[in-house]
Amino acid sequence: MHFADAEKYIIRKLEKDLPKNLYYHGVHHTIDVCNAAARLAKFERLSEEDTLLLKTAALYHDCGFLFKYYDNEALGVTMMRGTLETFGYTRNQINTIAQLILATSIPHKPQNLLEKLICDADLDYLGRDDFFSISHSLKREWSEYGKPKSLLQWYTQQLDFMQKHRYFTQSAIALREANKQKYIEEIKILLGKLNKENHARKSAAETRLASTVRTDIALNKVEILKHVDIFSTTSENIVTEIAAAMKVMSIPAGTHIIEKGELGTCMYIIDEGKVKVHDGIYDIAELSAGKFFGEISLLDTEPRSADVTAVTDCVLLQLDQEDFSVVSHKYNDVARGIMRVLLGRLRSQNTKIIQELKEREKHLHALVDERTRELNLKNEKLEAAYKDIKDSISYAKLIQQALLPNVEDIFNAFTQSFIYYRPKDIVSGDFYFFEEKKGKYIVGVADCTGHGVPGAFMSMIGHDTLHQIIVEKEITTPSEVLNQLEAGIRRALHQDDNPDTKDGMDIAVCALDAHKQGDKNILLQYSGALRSLYLVRKDALEVEEVRADKHSIGGLLTGGDEKKFSNHQVYLNPGDTFYIFSDGYCDQFGGPGGKKFMNRHFQRILLGIQQLPMKEQEEFLDKTFREWKGDLEQVDDVLVIGIRI
């Protein structure tokens, strides 16, 4: 079995061809399940062959999503059978993997240990720290595929699913069950709050309109309903039952009939008067006698999306969702017929809205043209000033780039390596350095205070000081490099005389014996100021973190104590990979919830791409960063260096 080749193939295939709106079932989920499967296999002491079969099934278990969203496991099996023979898998091994993929179909009904393990790996997140963020990515995905749900409905379903779910292996139970039970209790609390809020909204609406209900106004409700198009195809006996349930309301002018955000629990038909539909101060539509509104509430309890206010004194008929449900449950075809009419109305409304938007756009274009003529005069002066500033900063970029080491020197020293460098602005507060001195390669990453021009100035001071320490003074022990750098930065910025000067940098420095690539037990020395080192051993199931000292270079001294930096020694073997980086990647906001990427997520990504060559790791990190950031602004400079022994 050539697992690494199969993994490389399927990951690339999923990255390229999976729909972009698979916020849960994306390639990240495949990597996640594969890692979970490997972890569980280790705990269960599986043989090497069974572990590879399990990991292969995890890689292919969602490839059916390449073809369709629902009931896709069989399609995934078909694709798997068409590719795995080319990667050296036998017929029996392929048959086993096929059964494992089919076992992931919900509800899980595994028959043997391997099937139990892949089912547990598939839903490993139910008991992990990132449960709620992953849960919301699934909710977002479902909304793309015809399953819109309110938050109340979503968590009600989640609670039911989690209470019925069980982990099948003792390893998964030990790792995840306790956390899963904790989340079940948290969801119960959340549902209690949501139900309370919904009840309060409903009560507020009922209280506001309670005094408007009238029993002394005689209306022919049946005839009124017959002229309402959503009931136009409903039989008279059903219309009569619906009419009997309706209330008559007398609404004074200026009354809020519906307030945006309230639960939708009823529809209204206008018998007399006029109402306006609006969003705050923006009018959307005006409705008069014979028209109706709020009809979607007959089928779905969702918060109202707009306000409705009486323009004149009105007489309305009100039909409650609960009363309508009694009739629709009695007559099965009622809800279906009304749904067909509502869909037709929505299409008509969409056409009208689009036309209105086009008219507004035309008017806005005219306004924009007028404003543009005024602004052009001002912009000419601004553009000239901006060009001067940008030209100066662009020239500063050339100077800063000239200070950075030649990347070819780094790649010649470490043939399996990458440098992922993405400044936030034209110039950067992050920089990397590389020197060969006294038989050692010295490589490091620094993250200076600020970014843009202030950060760039600080980076030039830092680079010049490091050059003096390493090249001129020939100091190559990382901890001593940082001790000397701390003293040099404080001198350069006069920080001992001016305590208000807080600028400095976070930095990671590594030293390796030169010209020993491929040897065993290569000594790596490392020292860090708030920038840790991540190490992934060959075939490891987790990322090792060599922690940095908890103070930066420069800035304030706590309690007047002199900073001293620790020197860590780690022995590396061929296939081991280490990473040093600034905080820009992990601090980037994005993803479904607009949250930070975070260190744990970064570690999972690094662990998941270990089978890729280093250049492809860089490409994967770049693609992941861009997709996570989306349309949000990049918050900081980004720098990651990866080196494989």
Solvent accessible surface area in square Angstrom, and as a share of the most:
residue,aa,sasa,rsa
1,M,63,0.28
2,H,109,0.49
3,F,15,0.06
4,A,49,0.38
5,D,74,0.38
6,A,0,0.00
7,E,18,0.08
8,K,63,0.27
9,Y,78,0.30
10,I,0,0.00
11,I,11,0.06
12,R,116,0.42
13,K,68,0.29
14,L,2,0.01
15,E,31,0.14
16,K,159,0.68
17,D,56,0.29
18,L,13,0.06
19,P,55,0.35
20,K,144,0.61
21,N,39,0.20
22,L,8,0.04
23,Y,46,0.18
24,Y,14,0.05
25,H,31,0.14
26,G,7,0.07
27,V,23,0.13
28,H,86,0.38
29,H,12,0.05
30,T,1,0.00
31,I,14,0.07
32,D,28,0.15
33,V,1,0.00
34,C,8,0.05
35,N,33,0.17
36,A,0,0.00
37,A,0,0.00
38,A,8,0.06
39,R,58,0.21
40,L,2,0.01
41,A,2,0.01
42,K,142,0.60
43,F,114,0.47
44,E,48,0.22
45,R,215,0.78
46,L,32,0.16
47,S,65,0.42
48,E,139,0.62
49,E,86,0.39
50,D,47,0.24
51,T,30,0.17
52,L,38,0.19
53,L,9,0.04
54,L,0,0.00
55,K,35,0.15
56,T,0,0.00
57,A,0,0.00
58,A,0,0.00
59,L,1,0.01
60,Y,0,0.00
61,H,5,0.02
62,D,12,0.06
63,C,0,0.00
64,G,0,0.00
65,F,19,0.08
66,L,31,0.16
67,F,118,0.49
68,K,100,0.43
69,Y,28,0.11
70,Y,98,0.37
71,D,119,0.62
72,N,5,0.02
73,E,42,0.19
74,A,64,0.50
75,L,66,0.33
76,G,1,0.01
77,V,15,0.08
78,T,91,0.53
79,M,22,0.10
80,M,0,0.00
81,R,100,0.37
82,G,59,0.57
83,T,23,0.13
84,L,0,0.00
85,E,95,0.43
86,T,108,0.63
87,F,32,0.14
88,G,40,0.39
89,Y,8,0.03
90,T,76,0.44
91,R,155,0.57
92,N,117,0.60
93,Q,27,0.12
94,I,3,0.02
95,N,58,0.30
96,T,47,0.27
97,I,0,0.00
98,A,1,0.01
99,Q,101,0.45
100,L,2,0.01
101,I,0,0.00
102,L,75,0.37
103,A,14,0.11
104,T,9,0.05
105,S,45,0.29
106,I,95,0.48
107,P,97,0.61
108,H,25,0.11
109,K,147,0.62
110,P,17,0.11
111,Q,143,0.64
112,N,75,0.39
113,L,79,0.39
114,L,26,0.13
115,E,11,0.05
116,K,69,0.29
117,L,0,0.00
118,I,0,0.00
119,C,1,0.00
120,D,1,0.00
121,A,2,0.01
122,D,15,0.08
123,L,13,0.06
124,D,3,0.02
125,Y,9,0.04
126,L,1,0.00
127,G,0,0.00
128,R,21,0.08
129,D,98,0.51
130,D,26,0.13
131,F,0,0.00
132,F,60,0.25
133,S,55,0.35
134,I,34,0.17
135,S,0,0.00
136,H,72,0.32
137,S,9,0.06
138,L,20,0.10
139,K,46,0.19
140,R,100,0.37
141,E,0,0.00
142,W,42,0.15
143,S,63,0.41
144,E,86,0.39
145,Y,54,0.20
146,G,65,0.62
147,K,68,0.29
148,P,104,0.66
149,K,62,0.26
150,S,21,0.13
151,L,72,0.36
152,L,42,0.21
153,Q,77,0.34
154,W,2,0.01
155,Y,5,0.02
156,T,72,0.42
157,Q,64,0.29
158,Q,10,0.05
159,L,27,0.13
160,D,68,0.35
161,F,65,0.27
162,M,1,0.00
163,Q,98,0.44
164,K,155,0.66
165,H,24,0.11
166,R,149,0.54
167,Y,5,0.02
168,F,36,0.15
169,T,6,0.03
170,Q,139,0.62
171,S,15,0.10
172,A,1,0.01
173,I,61,0.31
174,A,89,0.69
175,L,64,0.32
176,R,35,0.13
177,E,42,0.19
178,A,82,0.64
179,N,41,0.21
180,K,2,0.01
181,Q,81,0.36
182,K,98,0.42
183,Y,12,0.05
184,I,8,0.04
185,E,91,0.41
186,E,68,0.31
187,I,0,0.00
188,K,85,0.36
189,I,110,0.56
190,L,55,0.27
191,L,15,0.08
192,G,41,0.40
193,K,118,0.50
194,L,25,0.12
195,N,78,0.40
196,K,153,0.65
197,E,90,0.40
198,N,25,0.13
199,H,126,0.56
200,A,59,0.46
201,R,93,0.34
202,K,57,0.24
203,S,39,0.25
204,A,56,0.43
205,A,20,0.16
206,E,98,0.44
207,T,104,0.60
208,R,68,0.25
209,L,10,0.05
210,A,65,0.51
211,S,106,0.68
212,T,13,0.08
213,V,59,0.34
214,R,93,0.34
215,T,139,0.81
216,D,102,0.53
217,I,47,0.24
218,A,103,0.80
219,L,48,0.24
220,N,92,0.47
221,K,47,0.20
222,V,33,0.19
223,E,73,0.33
224,I,34,0.17
225,L,0,0.00
226,K,75,0.32
227,H,150,0.67
228,V,3,0.02
229,D,60,0.31
230,I,1,0.01
231,F,2,0.01
232,S,68,0.44
233,T,110,0.64
234,T,27,0.16
235,S,57,0.37
236,E,102,0.46
237,N,88,0.45
238,I,11,0.06
239,V,2,0.01
240,T,64,0.37
241,E,59,0.26
242,I,1,0.00
243,A,3,0.02
244,A,86,0.67
245,A,32,0.25
246,M,8,0.03
247,K,74,0.31
248,V,7,0.04
249,M,2,0.01
250,S,32,0.21
251,I,1,0.01
252,P,76,0.48
253,A,54,0.42
254,G,54,0.52
255,T,29,0.17
256,H,68,0.30
257,I,2,0.01
258,I,6,0.03
259,E,67,0.30
260,K,105,0.44
261,G,28,0.27
262,E,15,0.07
263,L,21,0.10
264,G,1,0.01
265,T,30,0.17
266,C,8,0.05
267,M,0,0.00
268,Y,5,0.02
269,I,0,0.00
270,I,1,0.01
271,D,37,0.19
272,E,97,0.44
273,G,25,0.24
274,K,88,0.37
275,V,0,0.00
276,K,65,0.28
277,V,24,0.14
278,H,12,0.05
279,D,57,0.29
280,G,45,0.43
281,I,150,0.76
282,Y,160,0.61
283,D,84,0.44
284,I,91,0.46
285,A,40,0.31
286,E,103,0.46
287,L,35,0.17
288,S,45,0.29
289,A,59,0.46
290,G,48,0.46
291,K,109,0.46
292,F,15,0.06
293,F,12,0.05
294,G,20,0.20
295,E,17,0.08
296,I,76,0.39
297,S,7,0.04
298,L,6,0.03
299,L,58,0.29
300,D,53,0.28
301,T,48,0.28
302,E,61,0.27
303,P,57,0.36
304,R,28,0.10
305,S,96,0.62
306,A,15,0.12
307,D,16,0.08
308,V,7,0.04
309,T,13,0.07
310,A,2,0.02
311,V,64,0.37
312,T,56,0.33
313,D,103,0.53
314,C,3,0.02
315,V,18,0.11
316,L,0,0.00
317,L,0,0.00
318,Q,20,0.09
319,L,1,0.00
320,D,34,0.18
321,Q,34,0.15
322,E,116,0.52
323,D,47,0.24
324,F,2,0.01
325,S,33,0.21
326,V,105,0.60
327,V,8,0.05
328,S,15,0.10
329,H,146,0.65
330,K,130,0.55
331,Y,50,0.19
332,N,110,0.56
333,D,85,0.44
334,V,7,0.04
335,A,33,0.25
336,R,142,0.52
337,G,10,0.10
338,I,1,0.00
339,M,83,0.37
340,R,161,0.59
341,V,34,0.20
342,L,3,0.02
343,L,83,0.41
344,G,28,0.27
345,R,56,0.20
346,L,70,0.35
347,R,157,0.57
348,S,72,0.46
349,Q,68,0.30
350,N,80,0.41
351,T,92,0.54
352,K,141,0.60
353,I,88,0.45
354,I,94,0.48
355,Q,96,0.43
356,E,63,0.28
357,L,97,0.48
358,K,115,0.49
359,E,97,0.43
360,R,124,0.45
361,E,95,0.43
362,K,146,0.62
363,H,115,0.51
364,L,100,0.50
365,H,104,0.46
366,A,61,0.48
367,L,68,0.34
368,V,83,0.48
369,D,79,0.41
370,E,76,0.34
371,R,121,0.44
372,T,54,0.31
373,R,154,0.56
374,E,93,0.42
375,L,93,0.46
376,N,71,0.36
377,L,128,0.64
378,K,132,0.56
379,N,51,0.26
380,E,114,0.51
381,K,164,0.69
382,L,117,0.58
383,E,110,0.49
384,A,59,0.46
385,A,51,0.40
386,Y,134,0.51
387,K,124,0.53
388,D,96,0.50
389,I,104,0.53
390,K,88,0.37
391,D,72,0.38
392,S,74,0.48
393,I,41,0.21
394,S,42,0.27
395,Y,138,0.53
396,A,31,0.24
397,K,74,0.31
398,L,109,0.54
399,I,79,0.40
400,Q,10,0.04
401,Q,90,0.40
402,A,86,0.66
403,L,69,0.35
404,L,24,0.12
405,P,26,0.17
406,N,90,0.46
407,V,55,0.32
408,E,97,0.43
409,D,71,0.37
410,I,0,0.00
411,F,69,0.29
412,N,113,0.58
413,A,9,0.07
414,F,0,0.00
415,T,107,0.62
416,Q,80,0.36
417,S,11,0.07
418,F,1,0.01
419,I,19,0.10
420,Y,13,0.05
421,Y,61,0.23
422,R,45,0.16
423,P,44,0.28
424,K,48,0.20
425,D,63,0.33
426,I,58,0.29
427,V,2,0.01
428,S,1,0.00
429,G,0,0.00
430,D,0,0.00
431,F,3,0.01
432,Y,12,0.05
433,F,7,0.03
434,F,22,0.09
435,E,50,0.22
436,E,87,0.39
437,K,48,0.20
438,K,135,0.57
439,G,49,0.47
440,K,40,0.17
441,Y,14,0.05
442,I,0,0.00
443,V,0,0.00
444,G,0,0.00
445,V,0,0.00
446,A,0,0.00
447,D,12,0.06
448,C,4,0.02
449,T,63,0.37
450,G,40,0.38
451,H,63,0.28
452,G,8,0.07
453,V,60,0.35
454,P,94,0.59
455,G,0,0.00
456,A,6,0.04
457,F,129,0.54
458,M,10,0.05
459,S,3,0.02
460,M,45,0.20
461,I,58,0.29
462,G,0,0.00
463,H,30,0.13
464,D,78,0.40
465,T,15,0.09
466,L,4,0.02
467,H,72,0.32
468,Q,76,0.34
469,I,5,0.02
470,I,1,0.01
471,V,40,0.23
472,E,116,0.52
473,K,110,0.46
474,E,79,0.35
475,I,34,0.17
476,T,12,0.07
477,T,49,0.28
478,P,0,0.00
479,S,13,0.09
480,E,65,0.29
481,V,0,0.00
482,L,0,0.00
483,N,29,0.15
484,Q,52,0.23
485,L,0,0.00
486,E,10,0.04
487,A,43,0.33
488,G,6,0.05
489,I,0,0.00
490,R,25,0.09
491,R,154,0.56
492,A,51,0.40
493,L,35,0.17
494,H,122,0.54
495,Q,4,0.02
496,D,106,0.55
497,D,123,0.64
498,N,67,0.34
499,P,90,0.57
500,D,116,0.60
501,T,29,0.17
502,K,130,0.55
503,D,59,0.31
504,G,5,0.05
505,M,4,0.02
506,D,28,0.14
507,I,0,0.00
508,A,0,0.00
509,V,0,0.00
510,C,0,0.00
511,A,2,0.01
512,L,2,0.01
513,D,40,0.21
514,A,11,0.08
515,H,141,0.63
516,K,87,0.37
517,Q,66,0.29
518,G,49,0.47
519,D,66,0.34
520,K,160,0.68
521,N,96,0.49
522,I,4,0.02
523,L,37,0.19
524,L,0,0.00
525,Q,18,0.08
526,Y,1,0.00
527,S,0,0.00
528,G,1,0.01
529,A,0,0.00
530,L,78,0.39
531,R,28,0.10
532,S,18,0.12
533,L,0,0.00
534,Y,5,0.02
535,L,1,0.00
536,V,2,0.01
537,R,67,0.24
538,K,130,0.55
539,D,120,0.62
540,A,33,0.26
541,L,51,0.25
542,E,120,0.54
543,V,23,0.13
544,E,73,0.33
545,E,59,0.27
546,V,22,0.13
547,R,159,0.58
548,A,16,0.12
549,D,26,0.13
550,K,179,0.76
551,H,61,0.27
552,S,31,0.20
553,I,0,0.00
554,G,1,0.01
555,G,7,0.07
556,L,102,0.51
557,L,61,0.30
558,T,116,0.67
559,G,81,0.78
560,G,62,0.60
561,D,96,0.50
562,E,129,0.58
563,K,20,0.09
564,K,126,0.53
565,F,13,0.06
566,S,48,0.31
567,N,54,0.28
568,H,58,0.26
569,Q,109,0.49
570,V,21,0.12
571,Y,115,0.44
572,L,0,0.00
573,N,57,0.29
574,P,53,0.34
575,G,21,0.20
576,D,5,0.03
577,T,0,0.00
578,F,1,0.00
579,Y,0,0.00
580,I,0,0.00
581,F,5,0.02
582,S,0,0.00
583,D,37,0.19
584,G,0,0.00
585,Y,1,0.00
586,C,6,0.04
587,D,43,0.22
588,Q,0,0.00
589,F,84,0.35
590,G,2,0.02
591,G,28,0.27
592,P,69,0.43
593,G,55,0.53
594,G,35,0.33
595,K,126,0.54
596,K,79,0.34
597,F,3,0.01
598,M,98,0.44
599,N,78,0.40
600,R,140,0.51
601,H,38,0.17
602,F,0,0.00
603,Q,41,0.18
604,R,87,0.32
605,I,13,0.06
606,L,0,0.00
607,L,28,0.14
608,G,13,0.13
609,I,3,0.01
610,Q,31,0.14
611,Q,74,0.33
612,L,15,0.08
613,P,51,0.32
614,M,2,0.01
615,K,124,0.53
616,E,32,0.14
617,Q,0,0.00
618,E,31,0.14
619,E,94,0.42
620,F,17,0.07
621,L,0,0.00
622,D,33,0.17
623,K,70,0.30
624,T,23,0.13
625,F,1,0.00
626,R,128,0.47
627,E,103,0.46
628,W,45,0.16
629,K,31,0.13
630,G,42,0.41
631,D,155,0.80
632,L,82,0.41
633,E,125,0.56
634,Q,18,0.08
635,V,49,0.28
636,D,27,0.14
637,D,0,0.00
638,V,0,0.00
639,L,0,0.00
640,V,0,0.00
641,I,1,0.01
642,G,0,0.00
643,I,0,0.00
644,R,39,0.14
645,I,18,0.09
